[in-house]
Amino acid sequence: MKILLLSPIPRIDPACGDVVYTEMLLAHPPDGVQYETYADALKRGSLVEHGRRDRFAAEPVLTAVSKIINIARKRRWLFWEPFRIFSIRPGEYDLVHVHVFNCGFRQIDCPLVFSNACPIRFLYTEARGYSKFRVRIVEAVELLSARLLGVNLTSYWLPQATRLIVFTEFLRRWYVEREIFPADRIDVVPIYLPPAPAVSKPNGRPSRVGFIAKDFAAKGGETLLAAFEIVKESHPEAELVIVGCPPRIGDGELKRRRIKWIPYVSRETLLREIIPGFDVFAYPTRFDGMPLVLLEAMAAGVPMATSDLQAMPEIVGEGVAGLSSPVGEARLLAQNILRLLEPELNASFRAGAMAQFRGVFSASAATARLRAAYLEAGKLHRARNAGTW
């Protein structure tokens, strides 16, 4: 099965979890699947992008409209993510898989599958600081523009999609409740990762709490700092290790509060040395779809204390791999951390974390579900062409 993959790729698109998703698909494709990235397809000519500068002579109106919309995006009058319009050379692919890109197709002769991890409105209200009123206005403008240009919006309007792949049951319900896409054409297939290069070892006296985030505020860092002060009252030996963002506390204060703050480490060091040293991974996030860092901690057998934001309880298996508490509730987060630091519970949740990873987020588990989604898309496409759907 030859599949065109329209998904963020390394060295071309900004580094993020969506790029990692692409890397995982390319490194561990489902059985019988061969992917081609959009960059390679553009070079080969099997994929053509409309509305670009080099096509102004042939498409002056579309190119001009695209330019105006891009200017509005740069000035933050609209969402930042661009619209893209493509044509696919007939007979090239068995299926097209689009991940998070907002795009439309003037010519396509095979099934079209979209995938998504999180509604875009959450990104703007919870991470980029837009007010809900502003987001509603921008959403309306984006949807109107998409309808006029024939562009599929991954979070709002998917008229050309054969099937939709979402990472969580939470997101499936979100689409269905808003009547954006029918339930019988949505597949839940999470992002997946290879096995952890190093696994956390049981500790007779668990005490080290870890936290990893580039965006300290969006991932609930302030809530964790407040919770850790409560944790130390009952567990004076506890230590907090924060990784991935600039310190917000001076060296003397960090030492007094038993906090080790590491601004940056390589991914290799993080996976091989940092995460396996945690006894509990705390992640009281305020914004997320499916955070890779949770899966990485899970793969290493580290129990998790998360917020109850959207799909977070689902990701940790509703109490299998960890515990969740309400967003922003430091005292309840502290209670969960203390529970997970208890030696017997810690050992139990370690086993649960590894089992949850193997059963849901490993390549062997997820690629089989992804292949099934592709096959269903093919059946639906053939039924549509035969007039039986």
PyMOL commands that set and color helices and strands:
alter all, ss='L'
color gray80, all
select helices_A, chain A and resi 17-27+38-44+53-55+60-74+120-127+132-149+169-177+183-185+221-234+251-256+267-277+292-299+312-315+330-341+343-361+363-386
alter helices_A, ss='H'
color red, helices_A
select strands_A, chain A and resi 2-6+34-37+47-50+83-88+95-99+102-107+112-116+163-166+186-188+208-212+239-243+259-262+280-283+304-307+322-325
alter strands_A, ss='S'
color yellow, strands_A
deselect
rebuild
show_as cartoon
